[in-house]
Amino acid sequence: MKTRGLTLIEVIVAVSLVSVLIVVFGVSLMAAVYAQRIKLRNMASVLADQQLAALQVYDTSQAANQTNGGLIGVLFTQGDFGAVEDLTAPSPSRALAAATSTATGLTSVLPFPKNAYADFTVTAKFKVNPGSPAGWRSGILFRARDLRNHYRVYLTSNSLVLQKVVGDAATTLYSDARSISQGSWQTLSVIASGSSISVSLNGTLVTTQTDGAFSIGQAALAVWEGASTNFDDVSIAGETWNFDGVTLGELHDDWLRFGLGDLPSGTGTLTISTPYSDASYKRYSVTISWRDRSGTTRTISHNTEKAN
């Protein structure tokens, strides 16, 4: 039996179809690259706007001039957070989990929804899950200008610690010795009123300290040394959240934030200047940078001015 070869017309049609597929694939790829580029630019724009919005709550006298310095007054989400099933949670059957990691230092940060809180009560119930690394710490950041300047209170396996952090240097305002077991729920509360800071654990007042380093700033749930920690019944300034109605792996909508870590090689700088003779008048310029798929560095800059 003879095998019929392809006719010239069939060859032409086949080549044409391949050419069309190549063109369609190329267009689709270009569209995906363009969409990703727009997405990253929009994310960078939001981050820049968050920085400028955060600066509005501070007196300009608190913003010293700097050129391409670090961001001020803004906390970005760091690490992975999401709702998980937890039948032991104070409001069962779901809690908010900070995933474990192999990183060290401050490994997970989840800012509360608002940009700044002055006088407030903040409470978080949490447990550090069994198997967390030795040296774990879990607690709350408050009146935070950024990760280099804030108050923090946290539990370890053998202590409760209250500190202020100024320019990355930590000063202990209070610490004690106690035993905290992994897998046990703890209720940590802070009342900040003026320069007075009161800390309670499981409903019992532990200490009241006086310190005026920071009068306003953001608040955040915080985990150190990659500990696996579940949170529940979190509240601040009269607002309360549990996580029973939250989709597994997700957050409450008003907690959704992204940070520089969500941009490829993302970085941010802030320039503060005094453009006129009035020293109380400041110009803020924030620049967010990242790398696109081609390895090209992209930047976006937003500016604003403020007078007291």
C-alpha positions as a Markdown table, in Angstrom:
| # | Residue | x | y | z |
|---|---|---|---|---|
| 1 | Met | 0.0 | 0.0 | 0.0 |
| 2 | Lys | 1.3 | 3.4 | -0.9 |
| 3 | Thr | 1.7 | 6.1 | 1.7 |
| 4 | Arg | 0.5 | 9.5 | 0.5 |
| 5 | Gly | 2.9 | 12.3 | 1.2 |
| 6 | Leu | 1.9 | 15.8 | 2.2 |
| 7 | Thr | 0.8 | 18.1 | -0.6 |
| 8 | Leu | 2.3 | 21.5 | -1.0 |
| 9 | Ile | -1.0 | 23.1 | 0.2 |
| 10 | Glu | -1.0 | 20.9 | 3.3 |
| 11 | Val | 2.6 | 21.9 | 4.1 |
| 12 | Ile | 1.8 | 25.6 | 3.6 |
| 13 | Val | -1.3 | 25.3 | 5.9 |
| 14 | Ala | 0.8 | 23.5 | 8.6 |
| 15 | Val | 3.5 | 26.1 | 8.4 |
| 16 | Ser | 0.9 | 28.8 | 8.6 |
| 17 | Leu | -0.7 | 27.2 | 11.7 |
| 18 | Val | 2.6 | 26.9 | 13.4 |
| 19 | Ser | 3.4 | 30.6 | 12.6 |
| 20 | Val | 0.1 | 31.6 | 14.0 |
| 21 | Leu | 0.7 | 29.6 | 17.2 |
| 22 | Ile | 4.1 | 31.2 | 17.6 |
| 23 | Val | 2.6 | 34.7 | 17.2 |
| 24 | Val | -0.2 | 33.9 | 19.6 |
| 25 | Phe | 2.3 | 32.5 | 22.2 |
| 26 | Gly | 4.5 | 35.6 | 21.7 |
| 27 | Val | 1.7 | 38.0 | 22.2 |
| 28 | Ser | 0.5 | 36.1 | 25.3 |
| 29 | Leu | 3.9 | 36.1 | 26.7 |
| 30 | Met | 4.3 | 39.9 | 26.1 |
| 31 | Ala | 0.9 | 40.5 | 27.6 |
| 32 | Ala | 1.9 | 38.5 | 30.7 |
| 33 | Val | 5.1 | 40.4 | 31.1 |
| 34 | Tyr | 3.3 | 43.7 | 30.6 |
| 35 | Ala | 0.6 | 42.7 | 33.2 |
| 36 | Gln | 3.3 | 41.7 | 35.7 |
| 37 | Arg | 5.1 | 45.0 | 35.1 |
| 38 | Ile | 1.9 | 46.9 | 35.7 |
| 39 | Lys | 1.2 | 44.9 | 38.9 |
| 40 | Leu | 4.6 | 45.5 | 40.4 |
| 41 | Arg | 4.4 | 49.2 | 39.5 |
| 42 | Asn | 1.0 | 49.5 | 41.2 |
| 43 | Met | 2.3 | 47.7 | 44.3 |
| 44 | Ala | 5.3 | 50.0 | 44.5 |
| 45 | Ser | 2.9 | 53.0 | 44.2 |
| 46 | Val | 0.8 | 51.8 | 47.0 |
| 47 | Leu | 3.9 | 51.2 | 49.2 |
| 48 | Ala | 5.1 | 54.8 | 48.5 |
| 49 | Asp | 1.7 | 56.2 | 49.3 |
| 50 | Gln | 1.6 | 54.2 | 52.6 |
| 51 | Gln | 4.9 | 55.8 | 53.6 |
| 52 | Leu | 3.7 | 59.3 | 52.8 |
| 53 | Ala | 0.4 | 58.7 | 54.7 |
| 54 | Ala | 2.2 | 57.4 | 57.7 |
| 55 | Leu | 4.3 | 60.5 | 57.9 |
| 56 | Gln | 1.2 | 62.7 | 58.2 |
| 57 | Val | 0.6 | 61.7 | 61.8 |
| 58 | Tyr | 3.9 | 63.0 | 62.9 |
| 59 | Asp | 4.9 | 66.5 | 63.8 |
| 60 | Thr | 7.5 | 67.7 | 61.3 |
| 61 | Ser | 9.9 | 68.4 | 64.2 |
| 62 | Gln | 10.0 | 64.6 | 64.6 |
| 63 | Ala | 11.3 | 64.1 | 61.1 |
| 64 | Ala | 14.9 | 65.0 | 60.8 |
| 65 | Asn | 16.3 | 65.8 | 57.4 |
| 66 | Gln | 17.9 | 62.8 | 55.5 |
| 67 | Thr | 18.9 | 61.9 | 52.0 |
| 68 | Asn | 17.9 | 58.4 | 50.7 |
| 69 | Gly | 17.5 | 57.2 | 54.3 |
| 70 | Gly | 15.3 | 54.5 | 55.7 |
| 71 | Leu | 11.6 | 54.6 | 55.7 |
| 72 | Ile | 10.0 | 56.1 | 58.8 |
| 73 | Gly | 6.6 | 55.6 | 60.5 |
| 74 | Val | 5.5 | 52.6 | 58.5 |
| 75 | Leu | 5.5 | 48.9 | 59.2 |
| 76 | Phe | 5.0 | 46.4 | 56.4 |
| 77 | Thr | 3.9 | 42.8 | 56.7 |
| 78 | Gln | 6.8 | 40.4 | 57.1 |
| 79 | Gly | 6.5 | 36.6 | 57.0 |
| 80 | Asp | 3.5 | 34.4 | 56.3 |
| 81 | Phe | 0.2 | 34.8 | 58.2 |
| 82 | Gly | -3.1 | 33.0 | 57.5 |
| 83 | Ala | -6.1 | 31.4 | 59.2 |
| 84 | Val | -5.7 | 27.8 | 60.4 |
| 85 | Glu | -7.9 | 25.2 | 62.1 |
| 86 | Asp | -7.3 | 25.2 | 65.8 |
| 87 | Leu | -9.9 | 23.6 | 68.1 |
| 88 | Thr | -8.0 | 24.9 | 71.2 |
| 89 | Ala | -8.4 | 28.5 | 70.1 |
| 90 | Pro | -10.2 | 30.8 | 72.6 |
| 91 | Ser | -12.7 | 31.5 | 69.9 |
| 92 | Pro | -12.8 | 28.1 | 68.2 |
| 93 | Ser | -12.3 | 26.7 | 65.7 |
| 94 | Arg | -9.8 | 28.9 | 63.8 |
| 95 | Ala | -6.9 | 31.1 | 64.7 |
| 96 | Leu | -4.4 | 33.3 | 62.9 |
| 97 | Ala | -1.0 | 31.5 | 62.4 |
| 98 | Ala | 2.4 | 32.9 | 61.9 |
| 99 | Ala | 4.2 | 30.2 | 59.9 |
| 100 | Thr | 7.5 | 28.8 | 61.2 |
| 101 | Ser | 10.6 | 29.7 | 59.3 |
| 102 | Thr | 14.4 | 29.0 | 59.4 |
| 103 | Ala | 15.2 | 32.8 | 59.6 |
| 104 | Thr | 16.5 | 34.4 | 62.7 |
| 105 | Gly | 15.7 | 37.7 | 64.5 |
| 106 | Leu | 12.3 | 39.3 | 64.0 |
| 107 | Thr | 10.8 | 36.9 | 61.5 |
| 108 | Ser | 7.1 | 37.7 | 61.4 |
| 109 | Val | 5.3 | 41.1 | 61.7 |
| 110 | Leu | 1.6 | 41.7 | 61.0 |
| 111 | Pro | 0.6 | 45.4 | 61.5 |
| 112 | Phe | -2.8 | 46.3 | 62.8 |
| 113 | Pro | -5.1 | 48.0 | 60.3 |
| 114 | Lys | -4.5 | 51.7 | 61.2 |
| 115 | Asn | -1.4 | 53.7 | 60.5 |
| 116 | Ala | -1.0 | 55.0 | 64.0 |
| 117 | Tyr | -2.3 | 54.7 | 67.6 |
| 118 | Ala | -1.5 | 57.1 | 70.4 |
| 119 | Asp | -3.3 | 56.1 | 73.7 |
| 120 | Phe | -4.9 | 52.6 | 73.5 |
| 121 | Thr | -5.3 | 49.2 | 75.0 |
| 122 | Val | -4.0 | 46.3 | 72.9 |
| 123 | Thr | -4.6 | 42.6 | 73.7 |
| 124 | Ala | -3.6 | 39.5 | 71.9 |
| 125 | Lys | -4.1 | 35.8 | 72.9 |
| 126 | Phe | -1.5 | 33.6 | 71.5 |
| 127 | Lys | 0.3 | 30.2 | 71.9 |
| 128 | Val | 3.7 | 29.2 | 70.6 |
| 129 | Asn | 3.3 | 25.8 | 69.0 |
| 130 | Pro | 5.4 | 22.8 | 70.1 |
| 131 | Gly | 8.4 | 22.3 | 67.9 |
| 132 | Ser | 9.2 | 26.0 | 67.7 |
| 133 | Pro | 12.9 | 26.8 | 67.7 |
| 134 | Ala | 14.8 | 27.3 | 71.0 |
| 135 | Gly | 15.0 | 31.0 | 71.9 |
| 136 | Trp | 11.5 | 31.8 | 70.5 |
| 137 | Arg | 9.9 | 35.1 | 71.3 |
| 138 | Ser | 6.3 | 36.2 | 70.6 |
| 139 | Gly | 4.4 | 39.4 | 71.4 |
| 140 | Ile | 3.4 | 42.9 | 70.3 |
| 141 | Leu | 5.1 | 45.9 | 68.8 |
| 142 | Phe | 3.4 | 49.2 | 69.7 |
| 143 | Arg | 3.9 | 53.0 | 69.1 |
| 144 | Ala | 6.2 | 51.8 | 66.3 |
| 145 | Arg | 7.7 | 54.4 | 63.9 |
| 146 | Asp | 9.4 | 51.5 | 62.2 |
| 147 | Leu | 11.3 | 48.3 | 63.0 |
| 148 | Arg | 14.2 | 50.4 | 64.3 |
| 149 | Asn | 12.1 | 52.6 | 66.6 |
| 150 | His | 9.3 | 51.2 | 68.8 |
| 151 | Tyr | 8.2 | 49.6 | 72.1 |
| 152 | Arg | 7.8 | 45.9 | 72.3 |
| 153 | Val | 6.6 | 43.4 | 74.8 |
| 154 | Tyr | 7.1 | 39.7 | 74.4 |
| 155 | Leu | 7.2 | 36.3 | 76.1 |
| 156 | Thr | 10.0 | 33.8 | 76.0 |
| 157 | Ser | 10.0 | 30.3 | 77.4 |
| 158 | Asn | 11.3 | 31.8 | 80.7 |
| 159 | Ser | 10.4 | 35.5 | 80.9 |
| 160 | Leu | 8.2 | 38.4 | 80.1 |
| 161 | Val | 10.1 | 41.4 | 78.6 |
| 162 | Leu | 9.2 | 45.1 | 77.9 |
| 163 | Gln | 11.7 | 47.1 | 75.8 |
| 164 | Lys | 12.0 | 50.3 | 73.9 |
| 165 | Val | 14.1 | 50.2 | 70.7 |
| 166 | Val | 15.7 | 53.4 | 69.5 |
| 167 | Gly | 17.8 | 53.3 | 66.4 |
| 168 | Asp | 17.9 | 49.5 | 66.6 |
| 169 | Ala | 19.3 | 49.7 | 70.2 |
| 170 | Ala | 17.1 | 47.9 | 72.7 |
| 171 | Thr | 16.7 | 49.1 | 76.3 |
| 172 | Thr | 14.9 | 46.8 | 78.7 |
| 173 | Leu | 12.3 | 48.7 | 80.7 |
| 174 | Tyr | 11.1 | 45.5 | 82.6 |
| 175 | Ser | 11.8 | 41.8 | 82.6 |
| 176 | Asp | 11.0 | 38.9 | 85.0 |
| 177 | Ala | 11.5 | 35.2 | 85.2 |
| 178 | Arg | 8.5 | 32.9 | 84.6 |
| 179 | Ser | 7.8 | 29.6 | 82.8 |
| 180 | Ile | 5.9 | 29.7 | 79.6 |
| 181 | Ser | 5.1 | 26.3 | 78.0 |
| 182 | Gln | 4.8 | 25.8 | 74.3 |
| 183 | Gly | 1.2 | 24.9 | 73.3 |
| 184 | Ser | -0.3 | 27.0 | 76.1 |
| 185 | Trp | -2.5 | 30.0 | 75.4 |
| 186 | Gln | -1.4 | 33.3 | 76.9 |
| 187 | Thr | -3.2 | 36.7 | 77.0 |
| 188 | Leu | -0.9 | 39.6 | 76.7 |
| 189 | Ser | -2.2 | 43.2 | 77.2 |
| 190 | Val | -0.7 | 46.7 | 77.0 |
| 191 | Ile | -2.4 | 49.9 | 78.1 |
| 192 | Ala | -0.5 | 53.0 | 76.8 |
| 193 | Ser | -1.7 | 56.3 | 78.1 |
| 194 | Gly | 0.7 | 59.3 | 77.7 |
| 195 | Ser | 4.1 | 58.2 | 79.0 |
| 196 | Ser | 2.5 | 55.4 | 81.1 |
| 197 | Ile | 2.8 | 51.8 | 79.9 |
| 198 | Ser | 1.1 | 49.0 | 81.8 |
| 199 | Val | 1.5 | 45.3 | 80.9 |
| 200 | Ser | -0.8 | 42.5 | 82.0 |
| 201 | Leu | -0.5 | 38.8 | 81.5 |
| 202 | Asn | -3.5 | 36.5 | 81.7 |
| 203 | Gly | -5.5 | 39.3 | 83.3 |
| 204 | Thr | -3.0 | 40.1 | 86.0 |
| 205 | Leu | -1.1 | 43.4 | 86.0 |
| 206 | Val | 2.6 | 42.7 | 85.7 |
| 207 | Thr | 4.3 | 46.2 | 85.6 |
| 208 | Thr | 3.7 | 49.8 | 84.9 |
| 209 | Gln | 6.6 | 51.8 | 83.5 |
| 210 | Thr | 7.0 | 55.5 | 82.6 |
| 211 | Asp | 8.8 | 56.3 | 79.3 |
| 212 | Gly | 8.2 | 59.1 | 76.8 |
| 213 | Ala | 10.3 | 58.0 | 73.9 |
| 214 | Phe | 7.3 | 57.4 | 71.6 |
| 215 | Ser | 3.9 | 58.9 | 71.9 |
| 216 | Ile | 2.3 | 57.5 | 68.7 |
| 217 | Gly | 2.9 | 54.9 | 66.2 |
| 218 | Gln | 1.8 | 51.6 | 64.6 |
| 219 | Ala | 1.1 | 48.4 | 66.4 |
| 220 | Ala | 1.8 | 44.8 | 65.2 |
| 221 | Leu | 1.8 | 41.2 | 66.2 |
| 222 | Ala | 5.4 | 40.0 | 66.2 |
| 223 | Val | 7.3 | 36.7 | 66.3 |
| 224 | Trp | 11.1 | 36.1 | 66.6 |
| 225 | Glu | 13.4 | 33.2 | 65.6 |
| 226 | Gly | 10.9 | 31.6 | 63.2 |
| 227 | Ala | 8.5 | 30.4 | 65.9 |
| 228 | Ser | 5.2 | 28.9 | 64.9 |
| 229 | Thr | 2.6 | 31.0 | 66.7 |
| 230 | Asn | -1.2 | 31.1 | 66.7 |
| 231 | Phe | -3.1 | 34.3 | 67.6 |
| 232 | Asp | -6.7 | 34.8 | 68.5 |
| 233 | Asp | -9.1 | 37.4 | 70.0 |
| 234 | Val | -6.9 | 40.3 | 69.0 |
| 235 | Ser | -8.1 | 43.8 | 69.9 |
| 236 | Ile | -6.8 | 47.4 | 69.9 |
| 237 | Ala | -8.5 | 50.7 | 70.6 |
| 238 | Gly | -12.0 | 49.1 | 70.8 |
| 239 | Glu | -11.8 | 46.9 | 67.7 |
| 240 | Thr | -11.6 | 43.2 | 68.1 |
| 241 | Trp | -10.9 | 40.3 | 65.6 |
| 242 | Asn | -11.2 | 36.6 | 65.8 |
| 243 | Phe | -10.6 | 34.4 | 62.8 |
| 244 | Asp | -13.6 | 31.9 | 62.8 |
| 245 | Gly | -15.1 | 33.3 | 59.6 |
| 246 | Val | -11.8 | 33.8 | 57.7 |
| 247 | Thr | -11.0 | 31.5 | 54.8 |
| 248 | Leu | -8.1 | 29.1 | 55.6 |
| 249 | Gly | -4.8 | 30.6 | 54.7 |
| 250 | Glu | -6.3 | 34.1 | 54.4 |
| 251 | Leu | -6.5 | 37.2 | 56.5 |
| 252 | His | -9.3 | 39.7 | 57.5 |
| 253 | Asp | -9.6 | 42.1 | 54.6 |
| 254 | Asp | -8.7 | 45.1 | 56.7 |
| 255 | Trp | -5.4 | 43.3 | 57.7 |
| 256 | Leu | -4.3 | 42.8 | 54.2 |
| 257 | Arg | -1.1 | 44.6 | 53.5 |
| 258 | Phe | 2.0 | 43.8 | 51.4 |
| 259 | Gly | 5.5 | 45.0 | 51.9 |
| 260 | Leu | 8.8 | 45.5 | 50.2 |
| 261 | Gly | 9.4 | 41.8 | 50.4 |
| 262 | Asp | 6.6 | 41.3 | 47.9 |
| 263 | Leu | 8.5 | 43.2 | 45.2 |
| 264 | Pro | 11.5 | 41.3 | 43.6 |
| 265 | Ser | 14.6 | 42.8 | 45.3 |
| 266 | Gly | 12.3 | 45.5 | 46.7 |
| 267 | Thr | 13.9 | 48.5 | 48.5 |
| 268 | Gly | 12.6 | 51.8 | 49.7 |
| 269 | Thr | 14.3 | 55.1 | 50.6 |
| 270 | Leu | 13.0 | 58.3 | 52.1 |
| 271 | Thr | 14.4 | 61.8 | 51.6 |
| 272 | Ile | 13.3 | 64.6 | 54.0 |
| 273 | Ser | 14.3 | 68.2 | 53.3 |
| 274 | Thr | 13.5 | 71.7 | 54.3 |
| 275 | Pro | 12.8 | 73.4 | 51.0 |
| 276 | Tyr | 12.0 | 76.9 | 52.4 |
| 277 | Ser | 13.2 | 79.2 | 55.1 |
| 278 | Asp | 10.5 | 77.9 | 57.5 |
| 279 | Ala | 12.1 | 75.0 | 59.3 |
| 280 | Ser | 8.7 | 73.5 | 60.2 |
| 281 | Tyr | 7.9 | 73.0 | 56.5 |
| 282 | Lys | 9.1 | 69.6 | 55.2 |
| 283 | Arg | 9.2 | 68.0 | 51.8 |
| 284 | Tyr | 9.0 | 64.2 | 51.8 |
| 285 | Ser | 10.2 | 62.1 | 48.8 |
| 286 | Val | 9.9 | 58.3 | 48.9 |
| 287 | Thr | 11.4 | 56.1 | 46.2 |
| 288 | Ile | 10.5 | 52.4 | 45.8 |
| 289 | Ser | 12.8 | 50.2 | 43.7 |
| 290 | Trp | 12.5 | 46.6 | 42.4 |
| 291 | Arg | 13.8 | 44.4 | 39.6 |
| 292 | Asp | 11.6 | 43.2 | 36.7 |
| 293 | Arg | 11.8 | 39.8 | 34.9 |
| 294 | Ser | 14.6 | 41.1 | 32.7 |
| 295 | Gly | 16.7 | 42.1 | 35.7 |
| 296 | Thr | 16.2 | 45.8 | 35.0 |
| 297 | Thr | 15.9 | 48.0 | 38.1 |
| 298 | Arg | 12.6 | 49.9 | 38.1 |
| 299 | Thr | 11.8 | 52.8 | 40.4 |
| 300 | Ile | 8.8 | 55.0 | 41.3 |
| 301 | Ser | 8.9 | 58.1 | 43.4 |
| 302 | His | 6.1 | 60.0 | 45.2 |
| 303 | Asn | 6.4 | 63.3 | 47.0 |
| 304 | Thr | 4.4 | 65.5 | 49.3 |
| 305 | Glu | 5.0 | 68.5 | 51.6 |
| 306 | Lys | 3.7 | 69.2 | 55.1 |
| 307 | Ala | 3.8 | 72.2 | 57.4 |
| 308 | Asn | 2.9 | 72.1 | 61.1 |
